[in-house]
Amino acid sequence: MKVRYLIFALVIFVIIVVGYLIYCLGYGNPISKGMFKEEVEEYLRKNYQDEMIIESIEYSFKESTSSDQHFIAVVHPMNNPNQIIRIDKGYDGNLQSYNVEN
């Protein structure tokens, strides 16, 4: 009875781990995404006087490697939602921003 329980628990554990890895491949690691969001918030406080709204944080599967996940933040000023700014981390590790033409 204990052997069946252990095998069942091991199968469930493997399914959860494989599911998490597949999720991370498509959407990025949630922990890395949270850390990137904190970096973006600090960057916005330091570099922009207007209050900025983070619309979304997107994961770029093409730009990511196994050791470095590539996220892109889409932000806009609170008083001008039509001015879209994208922020990403360059290859040098520093955040960079650029305006998106509508």
C-alpha atoms as one frame of an Amber mdcrd trajectory, in Angstrom:
protein
   0.000   0.000   0.000   2.791   2.444   0.860   4.582   1.678  -2.403   1.481
   2.546  -4.445   1.068   5.780  -2.497   4.729   6.727  -3.062   4.502   5.987
  -6.790   1.292   8.005  -7.050   2.875  10.938  -5.160   5.969  10.776  -7.371
   3.871  10.800 -10.565   1.868  13.806  -9.331   5.100  15.613  -8.401   6.605
  14.973 -11.856   3.423  16.198 -13.567   3.504  19.427 -11.521   7.202  20.049
 -12.238   6.835  19.385 -15.976   3.734  21.616 -16.096   5.602  24.444 -14.352
   8.531  24.136 -16.779   6.192  24.250 -19.777   4.479  27.331 -18.287   7.858
  29.033 -17.804   8.813  28.363 -21.424   5.714  30.143 -22.695   5.213  32.905
 -20.129   8.497  33.259 -18.258   9.355  32.577 -14.658   6.864  34.403 -12.378
   9.617  35.209  -9.870  11.812  36.788 -12.565   8.787  38.685 -13.852   8.151
  40.126 -10.376  11.788  41.143 -10.007  11.682  42.821 -13.431   8.537  44.716
 -12.422  10.298  46.052  -9.304  13.263  47.154 -11.445  10.909  48.935 -13.860
   9.102  50.725 -11.014  12.451  51.957  -9.636  13.570  53.009 -13.137  10.337
  54.975 -13.643  10.733  56.756 -10.290  14.301  57.775 -11.121  13.853  58.779
 -14.778  10.335  60.183 -15.132   8.727  63.014 -13.192   5.172  62.116 -14.233
   3.388  59.275 -12.521   3.546  56.268 -14.832   1.152  53.331 -15.182   2.502
  49.874 -16.019   0.001  48.468 -18.526   1.608  45.079 -18.935   4.768  43.070
 -18.639   5.303  40.791 -21.601   7.636  37.824 -21.940   9.722  37.550 -25.097
  10.344  33.898 -25.924  12.565  34.786 -28.894  14.907  37.058 -26.929  15.215
  34.788 -23.886  17.941  32.284 -23.197  18.074  29.460 -20.682  19.961  31.659
 -18.216  18.339  35.051 -18.927  14.625  35.693 -19.320  13.665  38.723 -21.415
  10.672  40.774 -20.309   9.292  43.991 -21.803   7.204  46.491 -19.824   4.578
  48.616 -21.555   3.942  51.848 -19.632   2.313  55.223 -20.152   1.998  58.490
 -18.207  -1.110  58.664 -16.042  -2.224  61.896 -17.702  -1.528  60.720 -21.303
  -2.496  57.099 -22.002  -1.772  57.561 -25.719   1.971  58.001 -25.121   3.167
  54.385 -24.986   6.668  53.676 -23.690   8.340  50.269 -23.781  11.057  49.390
 -21.309  13.352  46.402 -21.615  16.701  45.255 -20.347  19.494  45.612 -22.855
  22.272  43.101 -23.370  24.411  45.136 -20.986  21.888  44.527 -18.180  20.649
  48.127 -17.982  17.035  49.117 -18.519  16.315  51.212 -21.585  13.124  52.904
 -22.712  11.798  53.950 -26.075   8.607  55.551 -27.301   6.226  53.516 -29.425
   4.626  55.256 -32.372   0.831  54.895 -32.489
